[in-house]
Amino acid sequence: MQFLKTRGLSFALDDFGTGYSSLTYLKRLPLDVLKIDRSFVQDLLDDRSDAVIAPRTIVALGCNLGLRVVAEGVEKARQRDFLFQVGCDAYQGFLCTQPVPASDVAAFVQTWQRGARGIG
């Protein structure tokens, strides 16, 4: 992985907080991005435990290690706003877009870029 990083690749630890993700990986691997598993995001607004674990703990951990933090499974603007308020760098999920077939990705990106520049 170190060799690949020297070639410009970056690495993300996906689904952090579930399964085989471990704090040990944060120490051993040359990571750039920590992705919060969607299971912590989906009930973020209704479950105090999820609100504490996902944003306040995982975001703080990632930021203190110099990692970008991305939240998976964001479906509501309130979830996104909450995550950004506590320092999450980015999000992915249905709030951004529904899944797009590979054959439509180029057109999707062009449409998104036009909208981001205010071009109709």
DSSP file (Angstrom, degrees, kcal/mol; ACC not computed):
  #  RESIDUE AA STRUCTURE BP1 BP2  ACC     N-H-->O    O-->H-N    N-H-->O    O-->H-N    TCO  KAPPA ALPHA  PHI   PSI    X-CA   Y-CA   Z-CA
    1    1 A M     >        0   0    0      0, 0.0     4,-2.3     0, 0.0     5,-0.2   0.000 360.0 360.0 360.0 -38.3    0.0    0.0    0.0
    2    2 A Q  H  >  +     0   0    0      1,-0.2     4,-1.9     2,-0.2     5,-0.2   0.923 360.0  51.7 -60.2 -43.1    2.9    2.4    0.8
    3    3 A F  H  > S+     0   0    0      1,-0.2     4,-0.6     2,-0.2    -1,-0.2   0.921 110.0  48.9 -58.8 -45.0    4.2    1.8   -2.7
    4    4 A L  H >4>S+     0   0    0      1,-0.2     5,-2.0     2,-0.2     3,-0.8   0.866 106.8  56.1 -65.3 -36.6    0.9    2.6   -4.3
    5    5 A K  H ><5S+     0   0    0     -4,-2.3     3,-2.0     1,-0.3    -1,-0.2   0.887 101.8  56.6 -61.5 -38.3    0.6    5.8   -2.2
    6    6 A T  H 3<5S+     0   0    0     -4,-1.9    -1,-0.3     1,-0.3    -2,-0.2   0.716 103.9  55.7 -66.2 -17.5    3.9    7.0   -3.6
    7    7 A R  T <<5S-     0   0    0     -3,-0.8    -1,-0.3    -4,-0.6    -2,-0.2   0.294 129.5 -95.6 -95.8   7.3    2.2    6.6   -7.0
    8    8 A G  T < 5S+     0   0    0     -3,-2.0    -3,-0.2     1,-0.3     2,-0.2   0.463  78.5 136.7  97.4   1.5   -0.7    8.9   -6.1
    9    9 A L      < -     0   0    0     -5,-2.0     2,-0.3    -8,-0.1    -1,-0.3  -0.521  36.6-155.4 -79.2 150.2   -3.3    6.4   -4.9
   10   10 A S        -     0   0    0     -2,-0.2     2,-0.4    22,-0.0    21,-0.1  -0.887   5.6-141.9-122.1 159.1   -5.3    7.1   -1.8
   11   11 A F        -     0   0    0     -2,-0.3    21,-3.1    19,-0.3    22,-2.0  -0.938   8.9-164.4-128.0 142.9   -7.0    4.6    0.5
   12   12 A A  E     -a   33   0A   0     -2,-0.4     2,-0.8    20,-0.2    22,-0.2  -0.956  19.7-136.0-123.1 142.6  -10.3    4.6    2.4
   13   13 A L  E >   -a   34   0A   0     20,-2.5    22,-2.6    -2,-0.4     3,-0.5  -0.887  33.5-151.0 -96.4 108.9  -11.4    2.3    5.2
   14   14 A D  E 3   +     0   0A   0     -2,-0.8    23,-0.1     1,-0.2    22,-0.1  -0.425  65.9  12.1 -83.5 152.7  -15.0    1.5    4.2
   15   15 A D  E >  S-     0   0A   0      1,-0.2     3,-1.6    21,-0.2     6,-0.3   0.829  81.4-166.3  55.0  39.0  -17.8    0.6    6.6
   16   16 A F  E <   +a   36   0A   0     19,-2.8    21,-1.9    -3,-0.5    -1,-0.2  -0.314  66.7  34.5 -61.3 135.9  -15.9    1.8    9.7
   17   17 A G  T 3  S+     0   0    0      1,-0.4     2,-0.3    19,-0.1    -1,-0.2   0.310 106.9  75.3 104.6  -5.8  -17.5    0.7   12.9
   18   18 A T  S X  S-     0   0    0     -3,-1.6     3,-2.2     4,-0.0    -1,-0.4  -0.856  90.3 -12.0-131.0 166.6  -18.8   -2.7   11.7
   19   19 A G  T 3  S-     0   0    0     -2,-0.3    -4,-0.0     1,-0.3    -3,-0.0  -0.137 125.8  -8.2  52.9-124.1  -17.5   -6.1   10.9
   20   20 A Y  T 3  S+     0   0    0      2,-0.1    -1,-0.3    -4,-0.0     2,-0.1   0.406  95.7 122.5 -91.1   1.9  -13.8   -6.4   10.6
   21   21 A S    <   +     0   0    0     -3,-2.2     2,-0.3    -6,-0.3    -6,-0.0  -0.443  41.0 177.6 -66.8 139.7  -13.0   -2.7   10.8
   22   22 A S    >>  -     0   0    0     -2,-0.1     4,-0.9     1,-0.1     3,-0.7  -0.969  46.5-120.2-144.5 152.2  -10.7   -2.1   13.7
   23   23 A L  H 3> S+     0   0    0     -2,-0.3     4,-1.1     1,-0.2     3,-0.3   0.792 112.0  68.0 -62.5 -26.6   -8.8    0.7   15.4
   24   24 A T  H 3> S+     0   0    0      1,-0.2     4,-2.4     2,-0.2     3,-0.5   0.878  93.1  57.3 -60.6 -38.0   -5.7   -1.3   14.6
   25   25 A Y  H <> S+     0   0    0     -3,-0.7     4,-2.5     1,-0.2    -1,-0.2   0.869 100.5  57.6 -61.4 -35.8   -6.2   -0.6   10.9
   26   26 A L  H  < S+     0   0    0     -4,-0.9    -1,-0.2    -3,-0.3     5,-0.2   0.838 112.9  40.6 -63.9 -30.9   -6.1    3.1   11.6
   27   27 A K  H  < S+     0   0    0     -4,-1.1    -2,-0.2    -3,-0.5    -1,-0.2   0.861 122.9  36.8 -83.5 -38.8   -2.7    2.7   13.1
   28   28 A R  H  < S+     0   0    0     -4,-2.4    -2,-0.2    -5,-0.1    -3,-0.2   0.825 102.8  71.4 -87.6 -34.3   -1.2    0.2   10.6
   29   29 A L  S  < S-     0   0    0     -4,-2.5     2,-2.0    -5,-0.2   -18,-0.0  -0.603  79.3-123.2 -94.5 145.7   -2.6    1.2    7.2
   30   30 A P        +     0   0    0      0, 0.0   -19,-0.3     0, 0.0     2,-0.1  -0.510  51.4 172.9 -81.9  73.3   -1.7    4.3    5.2
   31   31 A L        +     0   0    0     -2,-2.0   -19,-0.2    -5,-0.2     3,-0.1  -0.422  32.2 179.8 -87.3 157.1   -5.2    5.6    5.0
   32   32 A D  S    S+     0   0    0    -21,-3.1    36,-2.8     1,-0.3     2,-0.4   0.571  71.5  38.4-119.4 -29.3   -6.6    8.9    3.7
   33   33 A V  E     -ab  12  68A   0    -22,-2.0   -20,-2.5    34,-0.2     2,-0.5  -0.979  56.9-159.2-134.1 138.4  -10.3    8.5    4.2
   34   34 A L  E     -ab  13  69A   0     34,-3.0    36,-2.4    -2,-0.4     2,-0.6  -0.981  15.5-156.6-115.4 120.9  -12.4    7.0    7.0
   35   35 A K  E     - b   0  70A   0    -22,-2.6   -19,-2.8    -2,-0.5     2,-0.4  -0.882  11.2-137.8-105.8 118.6  -16.0    6.1    5.9
   36   36 A I  E     -ab  16  71A   0     34,-2.8    36,-2.1    -2,-0.6   -21,-0.2  -0.572  29.7-112.3 -73.1 126.3  -18.6    5.9    8.6
   37   37 A D    >>  -     0   0    0    -21,-1.9     3,-1.8    -2,-0.4     4,-0.6  -0.285  19.4-122.1 -61.0 143.7  -20.9    2.9    8.1
   38   38 A R  H >> S+     0   0    0      1,-0.3     4,-2.6     2,-0.2     3,-0.7   0.731 105.2  74.9 -60.5 -24.0  -24.5    3.7    7.1
   39   39 A S  H 34 S+     0   0    0      1,-0.3     4,-0.4     2,-0.2    -1,-0.3   0.778  99.0  45.9 -63.2 -24.3  -25.8    1.8   10.2
   40   40 A F  H <4 S+     0   0    0     -3,-1.8    -1,-0.3     2,-0.1    14,-0.2   0.677 115.4  47.4 -86.2 -19.2  -24.6    4.7   12.3
   41   41 A V  H X< S+     0   0    0     -3,-0.7     3,-1.6    -4,-0.6     4,-0.3   0.833  95.5  68.5 -90.4 -36.8  -26.1    7.3   10.0
   42   42 A Q  T 3< S+     0   0    0     -4,-2.6     3,-0.2     1,-0.3    -1,-0.1   0.824 113.6  28.3 -61.6 -34.4  -29.6    6.0    9.4
   43   43 A D  T >> S+     0   0    0     -4,-0.4     4,-2.5     1,-0.2     3,-1.3   0.155  85.1 120.4-108.8  18.5  -30.9    6.6   12.9
   44   44 A L  T <4 S+     0   0    0     -3,-1.6     7,-0.2     1,-0.3    -1,-0.2   0.815  76.3  44.8 -51.3 -39.0  -28.6    9.5   13.7
   45   45 A L  T 34 S+     0   0    0     -4,-0.3    -1,-0.3    -3,-0.2    -2,-0.1   0.648 122.2  36.0 -84.7 -15.1  -31.5   11.9   14.3
   46   46 A D  T <4 S+     0   0    0     -3,-1.3     2,-0.6     1,-0.2    -2,-0.2   0.605 107.6  63.0-113.2 -16.5  -33.5    9.6   16.5
   47   47 A D     X  -     0   0    0     -4,-2.5     4,-2.1     1,-0.1     3,-0.3  -0.940  59.8-158.1-121.4 113.4  -31.0    7.5   18.5
   48   48 A R  H  > S+     0   0    0     -2,-0.6     4,-1.9     1,-0.2     5,-0.2   0.857  94.9  56.5 -57.8 -37.2  -28.7    9.3   20.9
   49   49 A S  H  > S+     0   0    0      1,-0.2     4,-2.9     2,-0.2    -1,-0.2   0.923 108.7  46.1 -61.5 -44.5  -26.2    6.5   20.8
   50   50 A D  H  > S+     0   0    0     -3,-0.3     4,-2.1     1,-0.2    -1,-0.2   0.873 110.3  54.4 -66.2 -35.6  -25.9    6.8   17.0
   51   51 A A  H  <>S+     0   0    0     -4,-2.1     5,-1.1    -8,-0.2    -1,-0.2   0.855 114.9  39.9 -66.0 -34.3  -25.6   10.5   17.3
   52   52 A V  I  <>S+     0   0    0     -4,-1.9     5,-1.4    -5,-0.2    -2,-0.2   0.916 119.0  44.8 -79.8 -45.3  -22.7   10.2   19.8
   53   53 A I  I  <>S+     0   0    0     -4,-2.9     5,-2.1    -5,-0.2     4,-0.4   0.966 117.2  39.6 -66.2 -54.3  -20.9    7.2   18.1
   54   54 A A  I  <>S+     0   0    0     -4,-2.1     5,-1.2   -14,-0.2     4,-0.5   0.993 128.2  16.7 -67.2 -67.7  -21.0    8.4   14.4
   55   55 A P  I  >>S+     0   0    0      0, 0.0     4,-0.8     0, 0.0     5,-0.7   0.974 128.7  40.7 -77.1 -50.2  -20.4   12.0   14.3
   56   56 A R  I  4<S+     0   0    0     -5,-1.1     4,-0.3     3,-0.2    -3,-0.2   0.863 128.1  26.5 -70.9 -34.3  -18.9   13.0   17.6
   57   57 A T  I  ><S+     0   0    0     -5,-1.4     4,-2.6    -4,-0.4    -3,-0.2   0.921 126.5  38.7 -93.8 -54.4  -16.6   10.0   18.1
   58   58 A I  I  ><S+     0   0    0     -5,-2.1     4,-2.8    -4,-0.5     5,-0.2   0.912 118.8  48.4 -67.6 -41.5  -15.7    8.7   14.6
   59   59 A V  I  X<S+     0   0    0     -5,-1.2     4,-2.9    -4,-0.8     5,-0.2   0.937 113.6  47.4 -63.3 -45.3  -15.4   12.2   13.1
   60   60 A A  H  ><S+     0   0    0     -5,-0.7     4,-2.6    -4,-0.3    -2,-0.2   0.920 112.8  49.6 -61.8 -42.9  -13.2   13.4   15.9
   61   61 A L  H  X S+     0   0    0     -4,-2.6     4,-1.3     2,-0.2    -2,-0.2   0.950 113.3  45.6 -60.2 -50.5  -11.1   10.2   15.7
   62   62 A G  H  <>S+     0   0    0     -4,-2.8     5,-3.0     1,-0.2     3,-0.4   0.925 113.9  48.4 -60.2 -46.1  -10.7   10.6   11.9
   63   63 A C  H ><5S+     0   0    0     -4,-2.9     3,-1.5     1,-0.2    -1,-0.2   0.909 109.2  52.7 -62.5 -42.3   -9.9   14.4   12.1
   64   64 A N  H 3<5S+     0   0    0     -4,-2.6    -1,-0.2     1,-0.3    -2,-0.2   0.761 110.0  49.4 -66.0 -23.8   -7.4   13.8   14.9
   65   65 A L  T 3<5S-     0   0    0     -4,-1.3    -1,-0.3    -3,-0.4    -2,-0.2   0.392 119.6-110.8 -93.2   2.3   -5.6   11.2   12.7
   66   66 A G  T < 5S+     0   0    0     -3,-1.5     2,-0.3    -4,-0.3    -3,-0.2   0.746  71.9 138.9  77.1  23.8   -5.6   13.6    9.7
   67   67 A L      < -     0   0    0     -5,-3.0     2,-0.3    -6,-0.2    -1,-0.3  -0.740  56.8-119.2-100.6 147.7   -8.1   11.6    7.7
   68   68 A R  E     -b   33   0A   0    -36,-2.8   -34,-3.0    -2,-0.3     2,-0.5  -0.639  31.4-142.1 -75.3 144.1  -11.0   12.9    5.7
   69   69 A V  E     -b   34   0A   0     -2,-0.3    21,-1.6    18,-0.2    20,-1.5  -0.953  18.2-174.6-118.0 127.3  -14.3   11.5    7.1
   70   70 A V  E     -bc  35  90A   0    -36,-2.4   -34,-2.8    -2,-0.5     2,-0.5  -0.968  15.3-143.9-120.7 131.7  -17.1   10.5    4.8
   71   71 A A  E     -bc  36  91A   0     19,-2.1    21,-2.3    -2,-0.4     3,-0.4  -0.830  15.9-148.0 -96.2 130.8  -20.6    9.4    6.0
   72   72 A E  S    S+     0   0    0    -36,-2.1   -31,-0.2    -2,-0.5    21,-0.2  -0.670  70.7  25.3 -94.0 150.1  -22.3    6.6    4.1
   73   73 A G        +     0   0    0     19,-0.3     2,-0.5    -2,-0.3    20,-0.3   0.754  68.2 167.5  77.2  26.8  -26.1    6.2    3.6
   74   74 A V        +     0   0    0     18,-2.4    21,-2.3    -3,-0.4    22,-0.4  -0.641   6.2 158.2 -77.7 121.9  -27.2    9.9    4.0
   75   75 A E        +     0   0    0     -2,-0.5     2,-0.4    19,-0.2    -1,-0.2   0.541  53.7  57.1-119.1 -14.7  -30.8   10.1    2.9
   76   76 A K  S  > S-     0   0    0      1,-0.1     4,-2.0     0, 0.0     3,-0.4  -0.939  72.1-131.9-126.7 144.3  -32.0   13.3    4.6
   77   77 A A  H  > S+     0   0    0     -2,-0.4     4,-2.9     1,-0.2     5,-0.2   0.854 109.6  58.2 -59.5 -34.9  -30.8   16.9    4.6
   78   78 A R  H  > S+     0   0    0      2,-0.2     4,-2.2     1,-0.2    -1,-0.2   0.872 105.0  50.1 -64.9 -36.3  -31.0   17.0    8.4
   79   79 A Q  H  > S+     0   0    0     -3,-0.4     4,-2.6     2,-0.2    -2,-0.2   0.955 112.6  46.9 -63.8 -49.2  -28.6   14.0    8.6
   80   80 A R  H  X S+     0   0    0     -4,-2.0     4,-2.7     1,-0.2     5,-0.2   0.922 112.8  49.1 -57.1 -47.2  -26.2   15.8    6.2
   81   81 A D  H  X S+     0   0    0     -4,-2.9     4,-2.3     1,-0.2    -1,-0.2   0.909 111.5  49.0 -62.2 -43.0  -26.5   19.1    8.1
   82   82 A F  H  X S+     0   0    0     -4,-2.2     4,-1.4     2,-0.2    -1,-0.2   0.931 112.5  48.2 -61.1 -46.8  -25.8   17.4   11.5
   83   83 A L  H  <>S+     0   0    0     -4,-2.6     5,-2.6     1,-0.2     3,-0.3   0.909 112.7  47.4 -62.9 -43.8  -22.8   15.5   10.1
   84   84 A F  H ><5S+     0   0    0     -4,-2.7     3,-1.4     1,-0.2    -1,-0.2   0.878 106.5  59.3 -64.8 -36.7  -21.3   18.7    8.6
   85   85 A Q  H 3<5S+     0   0    0     -4,-2.3    -1,-0.2     1,-0.3    -2,-0.2   0.834 107.2  46.1 -61.4 -32.9  -21.9   20.6   11.8
   86   86 A V  T 3<5S-     0   0    0     -4,-1.4    -1,-0.3    -3,-0.3    -2,-0.2   0.365 130.7 -90.2 -94.9   6.3  -19.7   18.1   13.7
   87   87 A G  T < 5 +     0   0    0     -3,-1.4   -18,-0.2     1,-0.3    -3,-0.2   0.534  67.6 155.8 106.2   7.0  -17.0   18.2   11.2
   88   88 A C      < -     0   0    0     -5,-2.6    -1,-0.3    -6,-0.2   -18,-0.1  -0.457  32.8-149.6 -65.3 138.2  -17.7   15.4    8.7
   89   89 A D        -     0   0    0    -20,-1.5     2,-0.3     1,-0.2   -19,-0.2   0.837  64.2 -11.7 -82.0 -34.6  -16.0   16.2    5.4
   90   90 A A  E     -c   70   0A   0    -21,-1.6   -19,-2.1    -7,-0.0     2,-0.3  -0.944  56.9-146.4-157.7 171.8  -18.4   14.6    2.9
   91   91 A Y  E     -c   71   0A   0     -2,-0.3     2,-0.3   -21,-0.2   -19,-0.2  -0.963   1.8-160.9-144.0 161.3  -21.3   12.3    2.5
   92   92 A Q        +     0   0    0    -21,-2.3   -18,-2.4    -2,-0.3   -19,-0.3  -0.982  39.4  87.9-139.0 152.7  -22.7    9.7    0.1
   93   93 A G  S >> S-     0   0    0     -2,-0.3     4,-1.9   -20,-0.3     3,-1.3  -0.899  86.6 -48.7 148.6-176.6  -26.2    8.3   -0.2
   94   94 A F  T 34 S+     0   0    0     -2,-0.3   -19,-0.2     1,-0.3    -1,-0.1   0.713 121.4  68.7 -63.9 -22.0  -29.5    8.8   -1.8
   95   95 A L  T 34 S+     0   0    0    -21,-2.3    -1,-0.3     1,-0.2   -20,-0.1   0.885 107.9  39.5 -62.4 -35.8  -29.6   12.5   -0.7
   96   96 A C  T <4 S-     0   0    0     -3,-1.3     2,-0.3   -22,-0.4    -2,-0.2   0.950 136.3 -39.9 -75.5 -53.8  -26.9   13.1   -3.3
   97   97 A T     <  -     0   0    0     -4,-1.9    -1,-0.3     3,-0.0    -4,-0.1  -0.959  52.7-106.8-168.8 153.7  -28.2   10.7   -6.0
   98   98 A Q        -     0   0    0     -2,-0.3    -5,-0.0     1,-0.2    -3,-0.0  -0.418  67.1 -68.9 -73.3 163.0  -29.9    7.4   -6.5
   99   99 A P        -     0   0    0      0, 0.0    -1,-0.2     0, 0.0    -5,-0.0  -0.282  53.5-150.4 -55.7 141.7  -27.6    4.7   -8.0
  100  100 A V        -     0   0    0     -3,-0.1     5,-0.1     2,-0.0    -3,-0.0  -0.966  17.2-115.1-119.1 128.8  -26.7    5.5  -11.6
  101  101 A P    >>  -     0   0    0      0, 0.0     3,-2.2     0, 0.0     4,-0.5  -0.305  29.6-115.6 -58.8 146.4  -25.9    2.8  -14.2
  102  102 A A  G >4 S+     0   0    0      1,-0.3     3,-1.1     2,-0.2     4,-0.4   0.843 115.6  60.0 -52.6 -37.3  -22.3    2.8  -15.4
  103  103 A S  G 34 S+     0   0    0      1,-0.2    -1,-0.3     2,-0.1     4,-0.2   0.692 107.8  45.7 -67.3 -17.4  -23.4    3.7  -18.9
  104  104 A D  G <> S+     0   0    0     -3,-2.2     4,-2.3     1,-0.1    -1,-0.2   0.412  84.2  94.8-104.2   0.2  -25.1    6.9  -17.6
  105  105 A V  H <X S+     0   0    0     -3,-1.1     4,-2.7    -4,-0.5     5,-0.2   0.913  82.5  51.6 -62.9 -45.2  -22.3    8.2  -15.3
  106  106 A A  H  > S+     0   0    0     -4,-0.4     4,-2.2     1,-0.2    -1,-0.2   0.924 113.1  45.0 -59.3 -45.6  -20.7   10.5  -17.9
  107  107 A A  H  > S+     0   0    0     -4,-0.2     4,-2.4     2,-0.2    -1,-0.2   0.889 112.2  53.1 -65.3 -39.0  -24.0   12.2  -18.6
  108  108 A F  H  X S+     0   0    0     -4,-2.3     4,-2.6     1,-0.2    -2,-0.2   0.928 109.5  48.0 -61.0 -45.6  -24.8   12.4  -14.9
  109  109 A V  H  X S+     0   0    0     -4,-2.7     4,-2.8     2,-0.2    -2,-0.2   0.906 111.2  50.4 -64.6 -42.1  -21.4   14.1  -14.2
  110  110 A Q  H  X S+     0   0    0     -4,-2.2     4,-2.3    -5,-0.2    -1,-0.2   0.922 112.1  47.4 -61.5 -44.0  -21.9   16.6  -17.0
  111  111 A T  H  X S+     0   0    0     -4,-2.4     4,-2.2     2,-0.2    -2,-0.2   0.921 113.0  48.9 -62.6 -43.9  -25.4   17.5  -15.8
  112  112 A W  H  X S+     0   0    0     -4,-2.6     4,-2.4     1,-0.2    -2,-0.2   0.914 110.9  50.0 -62.8 -43.2  -24.1   17.9  -12.2
  113  113 A Q  H  X S+     0   0    0     -4,-2.8     4,-1.6     2,-0.2     6,-0.2   0.894 109.6  50.9 -64.2 -39.9  -21.2   20.1  -13.4
  114  114 A R  H  <>S+     0   0    0     -4,-2.3     5,-3.1     1,-0.2     4,-0.5   0.926 112.5  47.0 -62.3 -43.5  -23.6   22.4  -15.4
  115  115 A G  H ><5S+     0   0    0     -4,-2.2     3,-0.8     1,-0.2    -2,-0.2   0.879 109.1  53.7 -65.6 -37.7  -25.8   22.7  -12.3
  116  116 A A  H 3<5S+     0   0    0     -4,-2.4    -1,-0.2     1,-0.2    -2,-0.2   0.804 112.6  44.6 -66.9 -28.8  -22.8   23.4  -10.0
  117  117 A R  T 3<5S-     0   0    0     -4,-1.6    -1,-0.2    -3,-0.2    -2,-0.2   0.457 117.2-113.1 -92.4  -2.6  -21.7   26.3  -12.4
  118  118 A G  T < 5 +     0   0    0     -3,-0.8     2,-0.5    -4,-0.5    -3,-0.2   0.694  67.7 145.3  79.0  18.9  -25.3   27.6  -12.7
  119  119 A I      <       0   0    0     -5,-3.1    -1,-0.3    -6,-0.2    -2,-0.1  -0.805 360.0 360.0 -92.9 125.7  -25.5   26.7  -16.4
  120  120 A G              0   0    0     -2,-0.5    -1,-0.1    -3,-0.1    -5,-0.1   0.458 360.0 360.0 -78.5 360.0  -29.0   25.6  -17.4
